[in-house]
Amino acid sequence: MRTAVPGPQSRRLAEVLSRHESRNVTFLSENFPVFWQRAAGANVWDVDGNRYVDFTSAFGVATPGFSHPRVREAAVRQCERLWHGIGDVHPTAEKAALCRRLVQCTYGRSGAAARVILCSSGFEAVEAALKTAHLATGRSRFVAFRGGYHGLGFGAVDVTGWEFFRVPFRAVLAQCADFLPYPGCERCPLDALRTQLEALLSARRHAAVVVEPVLGRGGAVVPPPGFLRMLRKVTVDTGTLLIFDEIFTGFLRTGHWLACDAEQEMPDLLCLGKAMGGGFPISACVGDAAVMDCWPRSEGEALHTSTHLGNPLGCAMALAALDVLEDAGTVGRVRDTAAMLEAALRRVASSCSRRVRCVRGRGLLWGVELREGENFSAARKCAKLVTRGLGRGLLLLGGGERGNVLTLSPPAGLSQAQVDCLEQFLLGELSG
Ligand SMILES: Cc1ncc(COP(=O)(O)O)c(C=O)c1O
C-alpha cells in the first residue's frame, strides 16, 4: 500500500461523484471506496497507486483473472474493424459465432438443439427467460426462492427473493412470484420443500420455477444434493418450465462448467452472463429449441430486442473469454485456487468458531457466515471486514440477504501467498 486508504486521489474523485451521481448508487464514506485504475491477473491498482488482491472478480466476472491477453487481443482486433453494429437488423459474423458457441457449450454437449437470445446485463437475460416461459406455457406466475438474486429490472426484481429490493416498488410490480425457502445446507431434507412445490405447481398456473443452482449474492449457499433433480422431476410432472440462473455460477465459478453439472440436470432455460463476456457487458438466455420456438419468427419487428443486442465487440470478447475458460490450464487453475481457498477458510472456521457460524461454498464461490455478537451485529462486523480488508490491500464483499456473509469469489490463479494474506487477515479479525 502506498497511501492510507482511500488515498487523496480516491477522496477527490469521491467528492466529484457525490455531487454528480445519483446518491443511491455508490456508497461513499470516510473510508470507502477506492477508485480503480487498472487490473491484471488477481491484482487491482487504485488511482493512488495502491495494489490490492481481489477476492471478488468484480462481482464474479473475472474468473480467469483481469486483463487476460487473449481477451484483450480479441477486443483490440475487433475494435479495429467494428465495435458496434445494428443488432437485430444486419447481424455480424461474431454474433452468429457466439450464438453457435453458446449452444455448443450448453445444450449441445448432449446433442440437443437450443436457441439463444443475447442481451447486455444479467437481469435482461432473466427477463428474456421469464418472457419465454410465459409465451411457451401461457401461464403467468413463477416460483422463485427466498435469498435468490436475479437482478433489478422490473421482471427480474419481481422474482428476486430479497424484500429489500422489492418493497420500495411493490405497488408497481406485477408480484407474479411465489417464494419458497432455499434449502440452506448440504444436509437439509428436501421432502418438505418438495411437498410445498408440488402444492403450488399442481394448480398449473406457474410458467416456470426460477432458481440459482448455488446462491451467489445470497451468500454462497450450496443446496443439498438432489435439489436440482427434485426441481426437474416436479416441473416435468406438472408441465412447468425450469429456469437455471447461472449468471453468477456459470463458466467454472463453482468448479464445474455450469453449476448444474454437479447433478447432471439441464433446465429448459439457462441464464448466462458475468464471466461469459470477459468483462464486456453481455449476457444470454439459452433455451431448449422446442421451448424457445414459442417465439414467432420475426416478420421485421422483434418482440424482444435491444439497441446493443449482439454487440460485435462483446461477441468477440465473449468468444475469446470462452476459449480461455475452456482451456485446460484455466480449469486447472480454478481447481488449485479453489483447493487453497477452501483449506484456508476451513482453518479460519475452526479457529474462529465463536465469530464464524459456518463456512460454505464450492469452487471459487465461498461464504463466511458470521454469528451475531453480543455487542455488534453480524452485518456490521461483515461491513467492517470489508473496509478493514481494503486498508490491508484485500478487496472483499459482503453478501447474504442480511449482509452477514463475507462472500469470496476470487479469480483463478491466486498464489498461496495471496491466500495466506486473506487467512491471516481473517484470523486476526475473527479469532478471540
Ligand atoms: C444470479 C444472478 N442473476 C442475475 C444477476 C443480475 O445481473 P446484472 O447485475 O448483470 O443485471 C446477478 C448479479 O449479481 C446474479 O448474481
The ligand as an SDF file (V2000), in Angstrom:
LIG
                    3D

 16 16  0  0  0  0  0  0  0  0999 V2000
  -27.5320  -14.9970  -10.1800 C   0  0  0  0  0  0  0  0  0  0  0  0
  -27.6280  -13.6190  -10.7300 C   0  0  0  0  0  0  0  0  0  0  0  0
  -28.5870  -13.3430  -11.6120 N   0  0  0  0  0  0  0  0  0  0  0  0
  -28.7170  -12.1230  -12.1510 C   0  0  0  0  0  0  0  0  0  0  0  0
  -27.8750  -11.1000  -11.7870 C   0  0  0  0  0  0  0  0  0  0  0  0
  -28.0550   -9.7460  -12.3820 C   0  0  0  0  0  0  0  0  0  0  0  0
  -27.0420   -9.4520  -13.2560 O   0  0  0  0  0  0  0  0  0  0  0  0
  -26.7590   -7.9190  -13.6540 P   0  0  0  0  0  0  0  0  0  0  0  0
  -26.3160   -7.2220  -12.4060 O   0  0  0  0  0  0  0  0  0  0  0  0
  -25.6980   -8.0170  -14.7090 O   0  0  0  0  0  0  0  0  0  0  0  0
  -28.0520   -7.3710  -14.1800 O   0  0  0  0  0  0  0  0  0  0  0  0
  -26.8580  -11.3450  -10.8640 C   0  0  0  0  0  0  0  0  0  0  0  0
  -25.9490  -10.2780  -10.4400 C   0  0  0  0  0  0  0  0  0  0  0  0
  -25.2270  -10.3780   -9.4710 O   0  0  0  0  0  0  0  0  0  0  0  0
  -26.7350  -12.6380  -10.3010 C   0  0  0  0  0  0  0  0  0  0  0  0
  -25.7880  -12.9290   -9.3890 O   0  0  0  0  0  0  0  0  0  0  0  0
  1  2  1  0
  2  3  1  0
  2 15  2  0
  3  4  2  0
  4  5  1  0
  5  6  1  0
  5 12  2  0
  6  7  1  0
  7  8  1  0
  8  9  2  0
  8 10  1  0
  8 11  1  0
 12 13  1  0
 12 15  1  0
 13 14  2  0
 15 16  1  0
M  END
$$$$
